[in-house]
Amino acid sequence: MRVVVALGGNALQRRGEAMTADNQRANVKVAAEQLAAVTRLGHNLVMCHGNGPQVGLLGLQNDAYARHVDGKVTPYPLDVLGAQTEGMIGYMIEQELGNVLPFEVPLATILTQTEVDAADPAFQNPTKFVGPVYNKEEAEAMAASHGWTVKADGDYYRRVVPSPKPQRIFEMRPIKWLIEKGAVVIAAGGGGIPTMYQGDKLVGVEAVIDKDLASALLAREVDADYFVIATDVKSVFVGWGTPEAKAIRHAHPDEMDKLGFAAGSMGPKVEAACEFARLTGKRAVIGALEDIERIVKG
């Protein structure tokens, strides 16, 4: 089978965990063991990953540097930070996968540009969480000093930015060439680098594309047999955070549409899984990172 696995940014950088390179690499090692098992089962693996925590941290570092030099340096925009995280996270995944797979298995990270629509209503309603978590007082202070929009993310608060829907992945041809040669491909990291056309020129956009929706688009484009969204919870739940919480084991996309999930967290995952299943007639699964091998086995 051709399996597309989308790793959540919070699966690689756990909620509330210190945002260090060592912690991220430790989480990537866990992911690598599971992902290697997919290839050992004889499947062709294509990987995507989130970047919300990482792109937000880079944004803070950029802003701190700009302030340190008296505002003489303009912080890099979100599309450039997205490209940086694709390289950083792709490098770690390649290295850790390479340490557990046979040397002969080729690995490739593709910097991926994703087109969005300039008229997307998401630009007027930011919902995508980026960066570290804060308590309410810290978040309000950061919003006031940086001009951010902040929203609740579970028990914490985080910055939110526009998350327009992906329309097209520009690097599809080289991605398919690599897959045909048996490479494990890492692409559309963080949903891809957000771009759009101004006239006949392609330019970067100040946004973060949802990686699950971009991964579903990629999965359809590469004709995946199976689409897995790996996150930091075991399943999709109804009544999440309440004593009545129940895991959803199997569902039809039409039934999932009726339930309603948070736009900034589980909502895009459910939307992406439903979109893939509905358009392809194939299976999409949302589950925990440490369960990937069992998920792919059914």
Solvent accessible surface area in square Angstrom, and as a share of the most:
residue,aa,sasa,rsa
1,M,93,0.42
2,R,67,0.25
3,V,0,0.00
4,V,0,0.00
5,V,0,0.00
6,A,0,0.00
7,L,0,0.00
8,G,5,0.05
9,G,9,0.09
10,N,28,0.14
11,A,0,0.00
12,L,0,0.00
13,Q,7,0.03
14,R,73,0.27
15,R,104,0.38
16,G,53,0.51
17,E,56,0.25
18,A,63,0.49
19,M,44,0.20
20,T,64,0.37
21,A,69,0.54
22,D,116,0.60
23,N,44,0.23
24,Q,7,0.03
25,R,58,0.21
26,A,55,0.43
27,N,13,0.07
28,V,1,0.00
29,K,105,0.45
30,V,65,0.37
31,A,1,0.01
32,A,2,0.01
33,E,90,0.40
34,Q,36,0.16
35,L,0,0.00
36,A,0,0.00
37,A,10,0.07
38,V,0,0.00
39,T,26,0.15
40,R,142,0.52
41,L,66,0.33
42,G,63,0.60
43,H,37,0.16
44,N,35,0.18
45,L,1,0.00
46,V,0,0.00
47,M,0,0.00
48,C,0,0.00
49,H,1,0.00
50,G,4,0.04
51,N,6,0.03
52,G,6,0.06
53,P,9,0.05
54,Q,6,0.03
55,V,0,0.00
56,G,4,0.04
57,L,50,0.25
58,L,34,0.17
59,G,13,0.12
60,L,36,0.18
61,Q,98,0.43
62,N,30,0.15
63,D,31,0.16
64,A,59,0.46
65,Y,119,0.45
66,A,7,0.05
67,R,136,0.50
68,H,148,0.66
69,V,41,0.23
70,D,118,0.61
71,G,59,0.57
72,K,170,0.72
73,V,58,0.33
74,T,113,0.65
75,P,51,0.32
76,Y,118,0.45
77,P,60,0.38
78,L,5,0.03
79,D,21,0.11
80,V,55,0.31
81,L,3,0.02
82,G,6,0.06
83,A,28,0.22
84,Q,68,0.30
85,T,0,0.00
86,E,2,0.01
87,G,35,0.34
88,M,66,0.30
89,I,0,0.00
90,G,0,0.00
91,Y,115,0.44
92,M,13,0.06
93,I,1,0.01
94,E,49,0.22
95,Q,77,0.34
96,E,13,0.06
97,L,0,0.00
98,G,35,0.33
99,N,107,0.55
100,V,44,0.25
101,L,13,0.06
102,P,78,0.49
103,F,197,0.82
104,E,139,0.62
105,V,41,0.24
106,P,64,0.40
107,L,45,0.22
108,A,20,0.16
109,T,41,0.24
110,I,32,0.16
111,L,96,0.48
112,T,0,0.00
113,Q,65,0.29
114,T,0,0.00
115,E,29,0.13
116,V,3,0.02
117,D,68,0.35
118,A,63,0.49
119,A,85,0.66
120,D,21,0.11
121,P,107,0.67
122,A,20,0.15
123,F,50,0.21
124,Q,158,0.70
125,N,86,0.44
126,P,29,0.18
127,T,30,0.18
128,K,39,0.16
129,F,20,0.08
130,V,1,0.00
131,G,3,0.03
132,P,32,0.20
133,V,38,0.22
134,Y,27,0.10
135,N,75,0.38
136,K,98,0.42
137,E,121,0.54
138,E,84,0.38
139,A,0,0.00
140,E,88,0.40
141,A,61,0.47
142,M,42,0.19
143,A,20,0.16
144,A,89,0.69
145,S,66,0.43
146,H,52,0.23
147,G,69,0.67
148,W,38,0.13
149,T,62,0.36
150,V,35,0.20
151,K,74,0.32
152,A,57,0.44
153,D,9,0.04
154,G,73,0.70
155,D,138,0.72
156,Y,86,0.33
157,Y,55,0.21
158,R,8,0.03
159,R,44,0.16
160,V,4,0.02
161,V,6,0.03
162,P,23,0.14
163,S,22,0.14
164,P,1,0.00
165,K,81,0.34
166,P,12,0.08
167,Q,95,0.42
168,R,118,0.43
169,I,7,0.04
170,F,60,0.25
171,E,29,0.13
172,M,19,0.08
173,R,175,0.64
174,P,45,0.28
175,I,0,0.00
176,K,73,0.31
177,W,147,0.52
178,L,50,0.25
179,I,5,0.03
180,E,127,0.57
181,K,171,0.73
182,G,42,0.41
183,A,3,0.02
184,V,5,0.03
185,V,0,0.00
186,I,1,0.01
187,A,1,0.01
188,A,0,0.00
189,G,3,0.03
190,G,3,0.03
191,G,0,0.00
192,G,4,0.04
193,I,21,0.11
194,P,3,0.02
195,T,5,0.03
196,M,34,0.15
197,Y,93,0.35
198,Q,109,0.48
199,G,76,0.74
200,D,120,0.62
201,K,136,0.57
202,L,61,0.30
203,V,45,0.26
204,G,38,0.36
205,V,9,0.05
206,E,93,0.42
207,A,1,0.00
208,V,6,0.03
209,I,1,0.00
210,D,8,0.04
211,K,8,0.03
212,D,2,0.01
213,L,17,0.08
214,A,0,0.00
215,S,0,0.00
216,A,0,0.00
217,L,19,0.09
218,L,0,0.00
219,A,0,0.00
220,R,68,0.25
221,E,78,0.35
222,V,3,0.02
223,D,98,0.51
224,A,1,0.01
225,D,57,0.30
226,Y,4,0.01
227,F,0,0.00
228,V,0,0.00
229,I,0,0.00
230,A,0,0.00
231,T,7,0.04
232,D,38,0.20
233,V,32,0.19
234,K,114,0.48
235,S,8,0.05
236,V,9,0.05
237,F,51,0.21
238,V,50,0.28
239,G,39,0.38
240,W,165,0.58
241,G,74,0.71
242,T,63,0.37
243,P,134,0.84
244,E,122,0.55
245,A,39,0.30
246,K,139,0.59
247,A,31,0.24
248,I,38,0.19
249,R,180,0.66
250,H,171,0.76
251,A,57,0.44
252,H,109,0.49
253,P,17,0.11
254,D,72,0.37
255,E,90,0.40
256,M,18,0.08
257,D,87,0.45
258,K,150,0.63
259,L,87,0.44
260,G,58,0.56
261,F,51,0.21
262,A,63,0.48
263,A,68,0.52
264,G,23,0.22
265,S,37,0.24
266,M,34,0.15
267,G,14,0.13
268,P,19,0.12
269,K,28,0.12
270,V,8,0.05
271,E,78,0.35
272,A,0,0.00
273,A,12,0.09
274,C,9,0.05
275,E,31,0.14
276,F,0,0.00
277,A,23,0.18
278,R,112,0.41
279,L,114,0.57
280,T,46,0.27
281,G,71,0.68
282,K,64,0.27
283,R,138,0.50
284,A,28,0.21
285,V,41,0.24
286,I,23,0.12
287,G,2,0.02
288,A,2,0.01
289,L,0,0.00
290,E,77,0.35
291,D,18,0.09
292,I,0,0.00
293,E,53,0.24
294,R,168,0.61
295,I,23,0.12
296,V,6,0.03
297,K,129,0.55
298,G,79,0.76
